Amino acid sequence: MTTESIAIYWIEGDGIGPEIWNVTRPVLDAVVAREFNGTRRLEWKELLAGEKAVKETGSPLPEATLEALSTATLAMKGPLGTPVGGGIRSLNVALRHALDLYTCIRPIQHYGNLKTPVRHPERINIVVFRENTEDVYFGPEYPAGSVEAMRLIELLHDMGCDVLPSAGIGIKSISPQNTKRLVRKAIRFALNNNLPSVTLMHKGNIMKYTEGAFRKWGYELAEEEFSDVICTESNPQEGKLLIKDRIADAMFQEVLLHPENYHVIATSNLNGDYISDALAAEVGGLGIAPGVNMSDTLAFYESIHGTAPNIAGKDKANPCSLLLCGVMLFTHLGWHGAANRLRNALEATLSAGLVTEDLASNMINAKILGCKAFGEAVAERI
């Protein structure tokens, strides 16, 4: 019997990263073993980033890690720390920039019988496509009083703009090519999965030449490349994919009041960060939502929550986000049986009222498990 090995690079992560990895990896291996009976396996190859990388190499993002990922097709990571105020801007942003991971995809839906702050979380089944390579995350930013900030403020004054001399300055940029490749990916996803709509989320009523242009370029792409299979709200057509748009603040209201009307959201970087976290809160929190950052060659799966240093090492972490990354990974590979097996095991665990501490706050008669015990409960149901 020959065994097919699928190489996956992995980064442990900071804070609770090691704990959720120690749970997730054996569960994913068990799913593959059960599904394929030894004919397929996952070959895990560790890379260094974050605190572990600093200790071993002196750098939070070693060149060897970037070199390996530049030719990889699959990778997965735990949360990496992002300092507030000073220091490196963000390891996550650095990885996205270096590897051109231009699309962040976050599917958000309700699982099991989890009780949440909203009355009908089961109505939420939305996939967010977040542009990952521009907006304020990648524009230069200069502190108040710096030479760079003062020079920009002087230039803005010359252009007739009223900016306080004491201000810090950041630049927001959104381009047609990066907008269109994101929207293309979102539309293809919706078509491939027989979903009814794609919504362009923007704040174009105020930021007309960045967010407003995102809306304009999104519609242009849809018409240029998908005119035979799409329609708009002004001309709805049975059986065609509906392309629509919503202003960002209205979108937050809509996902609370009418989430069942939204299926795929395509949006700019900052909006995508906000809306995906808000949607995750509606179904139980960041611990229950996975994500993948994608280039044209690499799918890099990640838990979307933070490092949670206040509970690191206390066996309280929730591994669901990383486990659900496994569902996304198996689906990406075309291993739909493995994806369903893992999803069903997780659903069964949650439906039995077996949850980590963060998911128990809205539930009655929940049995709180530590991170390790939760992983074992999922494994028992594979």
C-alpha positions in Angstrom: 0.0 0.0 0.0 1.4 3.4 -1.0 0.8 6.5 1.2 0.3 9.9 -0.3 1.8 12.6 1.9 0.6 16.2 1.9 3.2 18.7 3.2 1.9 21.4 5.5 4.2 24.0 6.9 3.1 25.1 10.4 3.9 27.9 12.8 3.1 27.2 16.5 2.2 30.8 17.4 2.5 32.9 20.6 0.6 32.9 23.9 -2.0 30.1 23.6 -0.6 29.0 20.3 1.3 25.9 21.6 -1.8 24.7 23.5 -4.2 24.9 20.6 -1.6 23.3 18.3 -1.1 20.4 20.7 -4.9 19.8 20.5 -5.5 20.5 16.8 -2.7 18.5 15.1 -3.5 15.1 16.5 -7.2 15.6 15.8 -6.5 16.4 12.1 -4.1 13.4 11.9 -6.8 11.2 13.4 -9.5 12.4 10.9 -7.1 11.6 8.0 -6.2 8.2 9.4 -9.9 7.3 9.9 -11.0 8.7 6.5 -8.2 7.2 4.4 -7.1 4.2 6.3 -3.4 4.9 5.9 -3.4 5.8 2.2 -3.0 9.5 2.9 -1.2 11.4 5.6 -0.3 15.0 6.6 3.4 15.7 6.7 3.9 18.6 9.2 7.0 20.8 8.7 7.6 23.4 11.4 8.7 27.0 10.7 9.6 29.7 13.1 8.0 33.0 13.7 7.1 35.1 16.7 8.5 34.7 20.2 9.8 31.2 19.5 11.7 32.5 16.5 13.2 35.4 18.5 14.5 32.9 21.1 16.1 30.6 18.6 17.2 33.0 15.8 17.0 36.5 17.2 14.4 37.5 14.6 10.6 37.4 14.9 10.3 36.5 11.2 13.5 34.6 10.0 14.4 34.7 6.3 14.3 30.9 6.2 10.6 30.9 7.1 9.8 33.3 4.3 11.9 31.3 1.8 10.1 28.1 2.7 6.7 29.7 2.5 7.5 31.3 -0.9 7.3 27.9 -2.6 4.7 26.3 -0.3 1.1 25.6 -1.2 -0.3 24.8 2.2 0.5 26.3 5.7 -1.2 26.8 9.0 -0.4 28.9 12.0 -1.5 29.8 15.5 -1.9 33.4 16.7 1.1 35.7 16.5 1.5 38.6 18.9 1.1 42.2 17.6 2.4 44.9 19.9 0.3 48.1 20.4 2.1 51.4 20.1 5.7 50.6 19.3 7.8 47.7 17.9 7.2 45.7 14.8 3.9 46.8 13.1 2.5 43.3 12.8 3.9 39.9 11.9 0.6 38.9 10.3 0.7 42.0 8.1 4.4 41.3 7.3 3.6 37.8 6.2 0.7 38.9 4.0 2.8 41.5 2.3 5.9 39.3 1.7 3.8 36.4 0.3 1.2 38.5 -1.5 -1.6 36.8 0.5 -4.1 39.2 -1.0 -7.3 37.6 0.1 -8.4 36.8 3.7 -11.4 34.4 3.7 -13.3 34.0 6.9 -16.4 31.7 6.9 -18.7 32.5 9.9 -21.6 30.3 10.9 -23.3 28.9 13.9 -22.4 25.5 15.3 -24.1 23.0 17.6 -26.4 24.4 20.2 -24.1 27.3 21.2 -26.0 30.1 22.9 -24.9 33.5 21.8 -25.8 37.2 22.5 -28.2 37.2 19.5 -31.6 35.5 19.3 -31.1 33.7 16.0 -27.4 32.9 15.4 -28.5 30.0 13.2 -29.4 32.6 10.5 -25.7 33.6 10.1 -23.8 31.7 7.4 -21.6 34.3 5.7 -18.2 34.2 4.1 -16.1 37.4 4.4 -13.5 38.1 1.6 -11.2 40.8 3.0 -8.6 42.5 0.8 -5.3 41.9 2.5 -2.6 44.0 0.9 -3.5 47.7 1.1 -5.8 50.2 2.9 -4.4 51.7 6.2 -2.7 48.4 7.1 -0.1 49.0 4.4 0.0 52.7 4.0 2.9 54.6 5.7 2.1 56.0 9.2 4.1 58.7 11.0 3.8 59.7 14.7 2.7 63.2 15.7 5.6 65.7 15.8 7.9 63.6 13.6 9.8 65.1 10.7 7.8 62.9 8.2 4.4 63.9 9.7 5.3 67.6 9.7 6.4 67.4 6.0 3.2 65.7 5.0 1.1 68.2 7.0 2.9 71.1 5.3 2.2 69.5 1.9 -1.4 69.0 2.8 -1.7 72.7 3.9 -0.2 73.7 0.5 -3.1 71.6 -1.1 -5.7 73.5 1.0 -6.3 70.8 3.6 -6.9 71.8 7.2 -4.8 69.4 9.3 -3.7 70.2 12.9 0.1 70.4 13.2 0.0 68.1 16.2 -1.6 65.3 14.3 -0.2 61.8 13.5 -0.5 61.0 9.9 -1.4 57.7 8.1 -2.0 57.1 4.4 -4.9 55.0 3.0 -4.6 53.6 -0.5 -7.0 51.4 -2.5 -6.2 50.3 -6.1 -8.3 49.0 -9.0 -6.1 45.9 -9.6 -6.1 44.7 -6.0 -9.8 45.4 -5.6 -10.6 43.5 -8.7 -8.6 40.4 -7.9 -10.3 40.2 -4.5 -13.8 40.6 -6.0 -13.0 38.1 -8.7 -12.1 35.5 -6.0 -15.3 36.3 -4.1 -17.5 35.9 -7.1 -15.9 32.7 -8.2 -16.4 31.3 -4.7 -20.0 32.2 -4.7 -20.6 30.6 -8.1 -18.7 27.5 -7.2 -20.7 27.0 -4.1 -24.1 28.0 -5.6 -24.5 31.0 -3.2 -27.2 33.6 -4.1 -25.3 36.9 -3.5 -22.0 38.8 -3.2 -22.2 42.1 -1.3 -19.6 44.9 -1.7 -19.1 46.5 1.7 -17.7 50.1 1.6 -17.8 53.5 3.2 -17.9 55.2 -0.2 -20.4 57.9 0.8 -17.5 59.6 2.8 -14.3 58.2 1.3 -15.3 58.6 -2.3 -12.0 58.0 -4.0 -10.9 55.0 -2.0 -13.9 53.1 -0.5 -16.2 54.6 -3.2 -13.7 53.4 -5.8 -13.7 49.9 -4.3 -17.4 49.8 -4.9 -17.1 51.1 -8.5 -14.2 48.8 -9.4 -16.1 45.8 -7.9 -19.1 46.4 -10.1 -16.8 46.9 -13.1 -15.1 43.6 -12.5 -18.4 41.8 -12.1 -19.7 43.2 -15.4 -16.4 42.7 -17.3 -15.9 39.1 -16.4 -19.2 37.6 -15.2 -21.9 39.5 -17.1 -23.6 36.4 -18.3 -24.1 34.9 -14.8 -24.6 38.0 -12.5 -27.4 40.5 -11.9 -27.8 43.6 -9.7 -30.6 44.8 -7.4 -31.8 47.2 -10.1 -32.3 44.3 -12.5 -32.7 41.1 -10.5 -32.9 37.9 -12.5 -33.9 34.4 -11.4 -31.0 31.9 -11.3 -28.2 34.6 -11.5 -25.7 35.6 -8.8 -26.8 38.9 -7.3 -24.1 41.6 -6.9 -25.1 44.3 -4.5 -23.4 46.8 -2.2 -23.9 48.2 1.3 -22.4 51.1 3.2 -20.2 49.8 6.0 -22.3 51.1 9.0 -25.5 49.9 7.4 -23.8 46.5 6.9 -23.3 46.1 10.6 -27.0 46.8 11.2 -28.0 44.3 8.4 -26.0 41.4 9.8 -27.8 41.9 13.1 -31.3 42.3 11.6 -31.3 40.3 8.4 -28.1 38.1 8.2 -29.9 35.5 6.1 -29.9 38.0 3.2 -26.1 38.0 3.0 -23.9 35.1 1.8 -20.5 36.5 0.6 -19.2 39.9 1.7 -16.3 41.4 -0.3 -14.6 44.4 1.3 -11.5 46.4 2.0 -8.9 45.6 4.6 -10.1 47.5 7.6 -13.8 46.9 7.0 -13.0 43.2 6.7 -11.3 43.1 10.0 -14.2 44.8 11.7 -17.1 42.9 10.1 -15.6 39.4 10.4 -14.9 39.9 14.2 -18.4 41.3 14.7 -20.0 38.3 12.9 -17.9 35.9 14.9 -19.2 37.5 18.1 -22.8 36.8 16.9 -22.1 33.0 16.6 -20.1 32.7 19.8 -16.8 34.6 19.6 -13.5 34.7 17.8 -12.7 31.2 19.1 -15.3 29.7 16.8 -14.3 31.3 13.4 -11.4 30.1 11.2 -9.6 31.9 8.4 -7.3 31.5 5.5 -5.0 34.0 3.8 -4.5 33.2 0.1 -2.2 34.2 -2.8 -2.5 32.6 -6.2 -0.3 29.7 -5.0 -0.4 29.5 -1.2 -3.3 28.8 1.2 -2.2 29.9 4.7 -4.7 28.9 7.4 -4.8 30.7 10.7 -6.8 31.0 14.0 -8.2 34.5 13.8 -8.2 35.3 17.5 -5.3 36.8 19.4 -2.6 35.2 21.6 -4.6 35.6 24.8 -1.6 35.9 27.1 -3.8 36.2 30.2 -4.8 32.5 29.9 -1.7 31.1 28.2 -0.5 27.9 29.8 -3.7 27.5 31.9 -5.4 24.9 29.7 -8.3 27.3 29.1 -7.8 28.1 25.4 -10.5 27.4 22.8 -9.0 25.4 19.9 -12.2 25.6 17.7 -10.8 28.3 15.3 -7.8 26.2 14.4 -9.8 23.0 14.3 -12.2 24.7 11.8 -9.2 25.7 9.8 -8.7 22.0 9.4 -12.2 21.8 7.9 -11.3 24.5 5.4 -8.0 22.8 4.6 -9.7 19.4 3.9 -12.3 21.2 1.7 -9.5 23.0 -0.2 -7.8 19.6 -0.8 -11.1 18.1 -2.1 -11.2 15.8 0.9 -14.9 16.5 1.5 -15.4 13.3 3.5 -12.6 14.3 6.0 -14.0 17.9 6.2 -17.5 16.5 7.0 -16.1 14.1 9.5 -14.3 16.8 11.4 -17.2 19.3 11.2 -19.6 16.6 12.5 -17.3 15.7 15.4 -17.1 19.3 16.4 -20.8 19.8 16.0 -21.5 16.7 18.1 -19.2 17.9 20.9 -20.8 21.4 21.1 -24.3 20.0 20.8 -23.5 17.8 23.9 -22.8 21.0 25.8 -19.1 20.3 26.0 -17.4 23.6 25.6 -14.4 25.7 26.7 -14.9 28.4 29.2 -15.2 31.3 26.7 -18.2 29.6 25.0 -20.0 28.7 28.2 -21.1 32.2 29.4 -24.4 32.2 27.4 -25.2 28.5 28.0 -27.2 26.7 30.7 -25.9 23.4 32.0 -22.7 23.6 29.9 -19.9 21.3 30.9 -16.7 23.4 30.8 -13.6 21.5 29.5 -10.0 22.5 29.4 -8.3 22.9 26.0 -6.8 19.4 26.1 -10.0 17.7 27.3 -12.1 19.5 24.6 -9.7 18.2 21.9 -10.1 14.7 23.3 -13.9 15.0 23.3 -13.8 16.0 19.6 -11.4 13.1 18.8 -13.8 10.6 20.5 -16.5 11.7 18.1 -14.5 11.3 14.8 
